[in-house]
Amino acid sequence: MLSFLGRRLLAVIPVLLVVSVVVFLLLRLSPGDPAAVIAGNNATTEDIAHIREQLGLDRSLPSQYGIWMGRVLQGDLGYSYYLGKPVLALIAQRVEPTLSLALGTALLAVLIAVPLGTLAAWRMGGWLDRALSAFSVAGFSVPVFVIAYVLIYLFAMQLQWLPVQGYKPLTGPQSMSVWDWARQLILPWLTLSTIYVALIARITRASVSEALSEDYIRTARAKGLAEFSVLLRHALANAAVPIVTVVGIGVALLIGGVVVTETVFAIPGLGSLTVDAVLNRDFPVIQGLVLLFSLSYVGINLLVDTSYLWLDPRIRH
């Protein structure tokens, strides 16, 4: 167990190193000059050159990468070109809305998708199975922003049950109740969970249906076990590995892929910070965010791989 975790943790180092090199080079080779963005439209060539010198952009690429990586190893992601603030401070200000959005979406998707997929596999070919198949096709086909605007029109504009846009943290100067905090995230949660409910439900259905065809299921039924116990303790338990895999991947993708939803609902999270950084050519912020997303993705994959050892003891051998 410890050797497995040690090997996986050591594998994180080259992954993050490759990611850092790729994102660093892509930003420098892509069109657009941060100094020109900062200087403005009326700046002269000398003004832009002076800003480039201040930012260190006039140095060679290996020199720039070495300086930046040296700071990263010391826990310093640098300062924003556009805002002049530490990148870590900017991320710390925006991480709470994104985590609330991503984890809430994942929890809602699991609570809906796993029972639906299990019941669809149990009654394969029935009305629930056909309805789930149709919903999955629609969930994969309809863009997220379309779902967002439809939900806003129905629940915010017509019924006026939920707020349209904006976000206030649960704690802070403007404290609010848990219900008021959750109300502002219900529409984003529903929007994002649509595609993940479709994905997790389809994987659950396929995994549980495969498990239900195994000999140990027939043996459990022959022993007179209740059907609920057969589904929960035998079929779903043995189908847990692929389900946990897709849930883990979904959470990792959610953390780094909430750009559209945060933009539509005006949520000041990491997604909107990424959009602003890209538009302003803010290299340190983009590099810091990509490293954070990569680290979260690798960390969640590590947790998923570790969970295999607990879900299926056979994997330990």
Buried (B, 14 or more C-beta within 10 A) or exposed (E): EEEEEEEBEEEBEEBBEEBBEEBBEEBEEEEEEBBBBBBEEEBEEEBBBBBBEEBEBBBEEEEBBEEBBEBBEEEBBBBBBBBEEBBBEBBEBBBBBBBBBBBBBBBBBBEBBBEBBBBBBBEBEEEBBEEBBEBBEEBEEBEBEEBBBEBBEEBBEEEEEBBBEEBBBEEEEEEBEEEEBBBBBBBBBBBBBBBBBBBBBBBBBBBBBBBBEEEEBEEBBEEEBEEEEBBEEBBBEBBBBBBBBBBBBBBBBBBBBBBBBBBBBEBBBBBBBBBBBBEBBBBBBBBBBBBBBBBBBBEBBBEBBBBBBEBBEEEEE
